Amino acid sequence: MQSSYQHQYQQQYPFPQQQYNPQYQQQNGIQQNNQQQIQLQQVPQQEVHTGSQSFEDIEDRDGIRLSWNVWPNSRVEATRLIVPIGTLYTPLKEREGQISFDYEPVWCKAPCRAVLNPYCQIDARSKIWVCPFCLQRNPFPPLYNDISQQNLPAELLSTFTTIEYILKRPFSIPPIFLYVVDTCLEEDELKSLKESLMVSLSLLPSTSLVGLITFGTMAQLHELGYSNCPKSYVFRGSKEYSAKQIHDMLGFAIKSGQSMRPGQPAADVSRFILPVSECEFTLTSILEQLQRDPWPVDNDKRSLRSTGVALSVAVGILETAFPNSGARIVLFAGGPCTEGPGIVVGPELRESIRSYNDLDKDLAKYVKKAIKFYESLAKRAAEMGHIIDIFAGCLDQVGLMEMKSLAATTNGVIVISDSFTTSMFKQSFLRLFVKDEQNNLLMGFNASFDVQVSRELKVCGLIGLVTSMSKKGPSVGETEIGISGTTSWKICGISPKTTVGVYFEVASHQPLAPNSRGLIQFTTKYQHSNGTCRLRVTTVARTFQDVNSPEIAASFDQEAAAVLMARIATFKADIDDGPDVLRWLDRMLIRLCQKYADYRRDDPSSFQLSNNFSIYPQFMFHLRRSQYLQVFNNSPDEVAFYRLT
C-alpha cells in the first residue's frame, strides 16, 4: 500500500524528484523542457478548526492532542480557562501510508526558519511564498519552477500537515549499544541475564556497534578486538576517575590541533566497540565465560558494587570516541551502588537504604552527593546526544531516585523488576529492539525539537524527558511551565512512543478579531536508525473566538487536558511539598467546575457538566490519589519510577 501510494505521489508531483532522483525520470519517461509555466493561484487553505473530525482522528493524522481546540482572543481571557492551552505531541507518531520525501524542505529566512506548510500564501506570478509565522516573503527555489495549481508539492497539500523529509546529510555511523553489566548477582540471575544479552545480539542490525563493561568490586572494560583470549582494562571501584583520566588511560586523548567531527570515531575505539558482525563470536564467548564477582562477601555485608565508576567509563568512552552520534548505554543493575562515586548505601547490612522518613529528617548521608554525581554524568551524556537506559532486577531499591537524572535527561528506558529471571524483564528488554517493516530499529537518536508559533502565541515551556537548548527569542512566554525559557529542546532518544507536553499562552493583550488564526509548527530533526538524518514537521492551526463563544467550551479535550495537568502536577511534586501540589490540583478543579458547570447555589443535586467535561473530575480524583503524587507506602525508587514513566 505504501509503495503504490508513493508511486502515485511521484507521478502527480514529479518536480521535487527531478533534482534528487534521476532514476525516477528515466523509469517514468519524464523529460525536462522549457515550456511556459502555469501561474499558480491562491493555495487552498487548510481548515483551522477540528470541524467534524474527532480528537482521535487528528491524533492519528498529526500525532497531536490539544487541551483547547478553540482559543480565547485575549491574554486575560486565556488565563481564565483554568486549564492552560497545551498540546500533547508525539513527534514520530506512526500513521497508515506514511512515506518520507527524499528532498530538502523549504525554509523561511532567518531568524524565523519556519518550514513551508499548507497554511502559506503563494504568489504565483513572482514565485514567492509568504510565511504565516513572520509574514516574510520568500522566493521558491529553482526546484519548484514547475509548481502550479494542479501540481503542488506535498508540503502545500492540506493532507500533509505532518510531513517527513530525508535530509541530504552524510550518513551517520550505525547505532552504538554499550552494555554495562552487574556481576554481583546470584548464579541463576547472572545466567538468565547473559542469555538475554546473547539473544539481543541476534536482534541488532549487523552493522550496529556494540561494547561491554562489567562491574562488581572493580569495573572492567572488555577489549572485543582481541580474540585470542579474554582481555580487559580494570578500573578500581573505589576511585573517582575524571573524564581526562579515562581518556588518557584508554589512549583516547585528542592531540593538540586535532579536531573531532561529529560521528567520527577515535582511532583506537575499535578495540572496545565493534560491529556486531565482527565481534559477535568474541562477545558471546566473553558472556558465556562471565562469572560472578570473585571478591568474597561476608554474611553481614552487601556486595561491593561500583556502579558509578562503570557508568563514568561508559560515558567517557562515548563522549570522546562518538560525539554527537546515536548511542545507548544500557545499565543492568542487580542492587544499589555500595562503593566509590555514586554510592547510595554503605556495604554494612545493618545500614538500611534511605527511606522517605530519612529524607524528611535529612538522615540520608549519601543522597545529595550521589544525585550531584549522576546529574553530572547525565549532563555529559546529553550534551553528546547519548542515551542511558536502566534495567533493575532486585527486590530492594537500587538507587533509582539518585540515578533518575540519567534517564530523565536522555529520555532513556527504565524497567524495574524483582529479578532478571522474570519474564517482565526479558520481554521489556527485548522489546527495545523492535523493528519496522524495513527491518530498521524503531528508535531515533540525538533529536532536536523546535516549536514555532505565530505572533498571537508564546511558548511557556515543555514537560518531558528532554534538555533545554536555551534558544531565546520573542516567542518565549513570560509564564514558565516545566522546562521553560526556550523554544528548542534536545531529545537524546526518541521513538514512536515518545510524547511531550508543550504549553502556550496568548500573547495579545487586545482582543483579536473573531475567527483569526493562530499557528503552531513542530520541527523534529533526528538521526534515523538506518543512519539517515530526517526532519519531521507538523503544522497545526486553530481559531480565536470571543470569550462568550460556546465554541471554546465545546472544543475542550478532557483526556488531553487531564494528561497535561498531570504532567504539571508531577513536575511540581519534584520541587514543592506534596500537600501543596494536592491543594493546587483541588483549586484548579474547583475553579474549572465553577466556570463550566451548570448548577444552582446550595443545591448539589443540580450540579451538571457537559459531556466533554464530565470525566475530567474523575481523572483528577484518581490522579491526586495515585502513586504519581502520593508517597505513602511507596519507596523513593518506586515514586521516581512512576513519575518518570
Secondary structure, DSSP 8 states (H G I E B T S, - for coil): -HHHHHHHHHHHS-TTHHHH-HHHHHHHT-------------------S-TT--HHHHHHHHSEEESBSEEESSHHHHHTTSS-EEEEE-TT---TT--EE-S---B--TTT--B--TT-EEETTTTEEE-TTT--EEE--GGGTT-BTTB--GGGSTT-SEEEEEE--------EEEEEEE--S-HHHHHHHHHHHHHHHHHS-TT-EEEEEEESSEEEEE-TT--SS--EEEEETTS---HHHHHHHHT----TT----TT---GGGGGT-EEHHHHHHHHHHHHHH-----S---TTB-----HHHHHHHHHHHHHHHSTTS-EEEEEEESS---SSTT--S-SBTTS----HHHHHTT--TTHHHHHHHHHHHHHHHHHTTEEEEEEEE-SS--SHHHHHHHHHHHT--EEEES-TTSHHHHHHHHHTT-B-TTS-BS-EEEEEEEEEE-TTEEEEEEESS-EE-----TTB-SS--SB-S-SEEEEEEE-TT--EEEEEEE--SS---TT-EEEEEEEEEEEETTS-EEEEEEEEEEEEE-TT-HHHHHTB-HHHHHHHHHHHHHHHHTTS-HHHHHHHHHHHHHHHHHHH-EEETTEEEEEE--TTTTTHHHHHHHHHTSTTT--TT--HHHHHHHHH-
